[in-house]
Amino acid sequence: MDIIQAVNENFHNLSHLEKDIVNYVLNNPKKVSTMRIQDLSKETFSSISTISRLVRKLGYANFAELKYAIKVEMRASSDYASDTLDANMVDKIEQTIQSFYKNDLNRLYSILNNGGKIYCYGTGWGQSVAISDFSRNMVSIGKPIIQIHSEKELEILINNHIQRDDVLIIVSLSGEVSDLAKKLKILKARKISLVSITQFSNNLLSRYADINLYFETEEFKIGNKNVTSFTPLLFLFDLIVRNLIIKE
């Protein structure tokens, strides 16, 4: 089983600690592929039983099977034609940048600078990783973001905590978030500022949002596996931060 696919399919079932372990594994595949489960336990400050449960959640029988899957993906990755990937990636990034500057940026930064709290929620693992990087950059310019890690946390936020001058940013690949429809209606009724970040399309999330930002994704194959790169999303977040500095 493809490990990226396994993580995406089970992302909302993972605890914060399990997500930290997953991030370590994906950021250090070569190292993890030669580790014992005891070694990974020490590196991630987690118990062996926690790692074993995580492995089963991802659909692997045991840690050895997970390591084998990592090795298979590493071998497939080395066979990929990087020149084609680079050309396609540059094109997707350029499309994302062009789309960004077509927006009403004054309105966007008016919302982000209105003095309220900024919340950010990603509907999948790739989006959440990008949000974590965005959050670090925003803290560095004095605009801290509160990242929402699960749909349950989002529900609690909307029902109990979010205020009129706050802003919620939701990042979704397709924007077709039918499971969030009731929550979006509540935000609309309470006139809470909502910024959607999705692939370019007329989607459910964008129809409820006050500001719609779009990014292109790079999809490619590694061996016989389909992989989605969120690099253009990282560029989009970087544009937001850079222009926020300029607007101030």
N, C-alpha and C positions, 0 to 999 in steps of 0.2 A: 504493500500500500504506500502511496506517495505521502510523505510526512507532512508537507505543506497542506495538502488536501485534507488529511486527517485532522490537523490543527484547526483549519477553517470550519470543518463540519462539526467539531466538538467544542469550539471556542467558548460558547456561553455556558458550557457545563464545567468549565475549569475554574478552580479557585485562584485567588491572587498568587499564592505560592506556586501553584502548578503552572500558571502563566509565566512566572519568573523562571521556572525550570525550563519551560519550552523555549523562552528567549535565549537562555544560555545554550541549549542544544543547537538551536538554529544559527546562533552566532559563532559556535565553535564545533562545527560538524566533524572536522578532521580529528580534533582532540577527543571528542566524545566517542568517536568510532573505535577508539583503542582503550577506552576506560572500562574499569569494572564499575558495577553499580555503587559500590562503596565509595569509589573515587568521586563519582558525580554527586553523591550525597554530601560529601565534605565540601565540594566546590560550590554547591548551591545552598548550603546550610539547611538541608532538608533531611528527612529520614528515609531509609531504604523503603519502608512501607509506603510512604507518600509517592516515591518515584514509581514503585510497582503499580500502584493504583492509577497513576497518570498514564503509564504505558498501556494498561488495559483499556482505559478510557479512549485512547487514540486508536485502539483496534489491534494492538500487537499482543501476542501471547506472553511475551516476556521481554526483558531488557536486551537479550541477545538478538531477538528478532528486530527490535528497533535499531540496534547498531548495524545489522545487516542491511536494513532499508536505507540507512544513512550512507553506507558504503556504495550501494547500488546507485544512488542519486549522485554521489560524488564522481563516480566513473562516467555516468551519462553526461554530467555537466562538462567534463573535460573534452567531450567530443563535439560540443556545440560550436557553431561558426560564429565567433564573437564579432566579426566585422559586420555581418548582417544585423545582429542584435544592436550594435552601437548605432548604425544608421537609422534603424526603426525607432530606437529610443530617443535620439535627437529630434526626430520628426514629432513624436508624441509630446515631448517637452515644449517644443516650439508652438504646437497647437494649444497647449495648456496656457502658455504665457500670453498668446494672442487673445485667447478667450478671456483671460483675467482682465486685461486692459480695456475690454469692451464694456465692463461693468461700471456702474455709478460708484466709483471708489469713495467719493466724498460721503455718500450715504453709508457705505460700509464702515468707514472709520468714525463716522458720527455715532453709529451704534456701538462700536467697540470702545469708544471713548466717553460713553455717557455716564460713567461712574459706577455702574452696577457690576455684578460679578459675571465672569465669562465661564460658561460651562461648555464642555465638549464631549460628544459621545460618538463612538465609531461602532458600526454594526457588525464588524468582523475583525479578525486578528490583524490583518495587514493594515487596516484603517487605524486600529488602536495603537499599533507600533508607531505609525506616522504621527499620530496625535501626541504621543509621549515626547517625540523629538520637538514638535511644535511647542509643547508646554515648556520645555527647557529653554527654548529661545525666547518665549514670551516672558518668562520669569526674569531673564537677563535684562529686559528693557522695562521692568517694573509693571508688567501686565500679566500677573499670574492667572493661570487657567486651572479650573477644577475639572479633572477628567472623570467622566462617569464610565464605570467599567462593566456594567451589566444593565440589561433591560429593567431588572427589578430596582436597581439604584435610580434609574431614570424615572421610573414610576413614582418612587418616594420623593424625588426631587420635585417633580411636577405637582404632585398632590399636596406637598407640605412646605416646600422651602423656596422655590423660585419666586422672585419678586418682579414687579412691573418694569423696573429699570435694568433687570438682568438680561443677558443674551445667551441663547443656546445655539451651539453649532453642532449639526449632525452630519456625519460623514458616512455615506453609503455608496457602494459600487453602482448599483442599479437605480437606487432611489425608490424602488417599489417596495416600500416598507408597510405592507398592509397590517402587520401586527402592531404598528405604532399609530394607526389611524385615529383611534380614540384619543390618544395622548396629543396628537397634532391638533385635533379639534379643540381640546382644552386650551392649548397654547394660543390658538387663534382667537378664541373667545375672550381670553384674559389679556390679549394684545401684548403678549411676550414676544420680543424680537427673536426671530428664528433665521439662522443662516444655514442653507443647505449646501453641501459639497458632494457632487455626484459626477458620474460620467455624463457626457452631453446627451440629454434626452428630455422629453416632456414626461416627467415622472411624478408619482404621488407626493413625494417629499418636496419637490420643487414647487408644486402647486400650493403648498401651505406656507412656504418660506417667504420672508421679506426680501432676502437677498439670495440669489442663486449663483454659486461658483461651480465651475466645471473643470474636470481634469480628464486627461486621456490615460488609458492604461496600456502597457506593453504586454501582449500575450505571446508566448512562444513555447516551443517544445524543448524539453530536455529528455533525450531518448524518446520514449513514447508517452511522456507525462506532459500535461498542460500546466504551464506556470504563468502567473500574473505578477507583473512588477508594478509596484506602487511608487516608483521613483518620480514620475511626474507630479504625484500628490505631494511629495516632499518639496519639490520645487514650488508648488502653489503655496504651501505654508510659508516657505521662505520669502516669497513675494509679499505675502500679507505682513510679515514682520518687518521687512525692509521698508515697505511703503508706510507702515505705521510710524516708524522712526522719522521718515520724511515729513509726514503730516503733522507731527508734533513740533 
